[in-house]
Amino acid sequence: MKDITLKIDNKEFKFPVVIGTENEKGIDISKLRAETGYITLDPGYANTGSCESSITYTNGEKGILRYRGIPIEELAQHSDFIEVANLLIWGTLPTKVMRKRFTDLLTNNALLHEGLKHHFEGFPFDAHPMAMLSAMVNALSCYHPVLALPHSSREIEKAAAILISKIRTITAFSYKMSRGEPFIYPKPEFSYVENLLYMMFSLPHEPYEVRPEVKRAVDLILILHADHEQNCSTSTVRMVASSGANLFASISAGIAALWGHLHGGASQAAIEMLEEIHSGKMDVKQYIKMAKDKKNSFRLMGFGHRVYKNYDPRARILKKLSRNVFKVLKYKDHLLDIALELEEIALNDPYFIERKLYPNVDFYSGLIYRAIGVPKNMFPVFFAIGRLPGWIAHWKEATDINRLQIARPRQIYTGPAKQSYVPMDKRSAAISKN
Ligand code: SDX
């Protein structure tokens, strides 16, 4: 495609057009300011591409999500989380040898250094697990200084295994700490998800077995959360990586960004919204009315999406999964009935239809977590476990270039024009004049 021409102050400027694999088009404005003196302004970056990436593709209008070109529906059906992690990080589905090597690395790196384990004693018992997770992941660089800035493929593989394995242990230990229960250590013969659930829910004095349907459900949830282009937390990981910060610090920053209720924190907020409706505080119609009220900052949690202007393909899979898990566990939850009623009303309401607001990945995930006993404040933690391979893949892609380019957006200044310093004795008079 040829360049595009921009006419500014009767002068024409040409800018190259970048075309993606799926024919997405981007105007390369890297020389805009140098040539025209103008910058662009795009709060929230809804129209701005920060990079070219070969990891994940979404098409919001068609509800498409593909990891390295493979549709999420096929991965959900045929793959598992560890295979998807390798696909995202290395760009191909792992061979048997790669898979075995990575699985052994996960097993051998499941424990936390005793020094790191003692950090839990410093947190209040009711500390939010996302605060602990972000802090503990950042602290990993103190125990693995060399792997904090991995360069060779083997170093990246080891660092990825350390993170993906230990995020599970940190999650389980923070859950145990909140309940005053002893830490449970992983078993080498257990799979990734089995060990996560075993370390969280087993107790030393009684037998515990992970039901295969629950194991598969959690594995599937982690696959669905594994990556999603340049979302807020992934962009944060890339932004931090661009300064040359280490992998653990970048991931820790991603965890912090994911915690927000407009992002991964929505999984917890969505359940709290359904619980409030269930408590009778307000009914579904009142919530919908509040969500539509421009004067009210309330948003329907688990609804809407910056990219998807169609049903989030992950929400479609999670909705079906929630029903299957409830059936297998013979579990009833009024919150599912409320969620289905909320979705039904919203999807037939002109306000939501005009704005193309559909349930997103966070609308149904919490119902499944509830059914398997995961507490609300750990829903974003499970989101982080799933998203970790995506973050690592993006850190690798962002730093995999021969010259690191620090991310440093511009701004349009709207503060006071030049003014002089006001000595203390003149200030109150000066301020009252303003
Ligand atoms: C995730 O980016 C990703 O890929 C994220 C994610 C991932 O995998 O990483 O998919 C995970 O974060 C999913 C989103 C989870 N967040 C929530 O469920 C929180 C509730 N949703 C909204 O806050 C909102 O939809 C966002 C934040 C998700 C998207 O916000 P945008 O793109 O900035 O959209 P917007 O706020 O500009 O909304 C456009 C219009 C507005 O109305 P008008 O001003 O045009 O009249 O839609 C309205 C909004 O008021 N709107 C909503 C709404 N979401 C948007 N109104 C009521 N309820 C909502 N949920």
Boltz pocket constraint, residues with backbone or C-beta under 6 A from the ligand:
constraints:
  - pocket:
      binder: B
      contacts: [[A, 44], [A, 225], [A, 227], [A, 228], [A, 230], [A, 231], [A, 232], [A, 261], [A, 262], [A, 263], [A, 264], [A, 266], [A, 291], [A, 292], [A, 298], [A, 299], [A, 300], [A, 301], [A, 302], [A, 303], [A, 304], [A, 305], [A, 306], [A, 307], [A, 355], [A, 357], [A, 360], [A, 361], [A, 362]]
      max_distance: 6.0
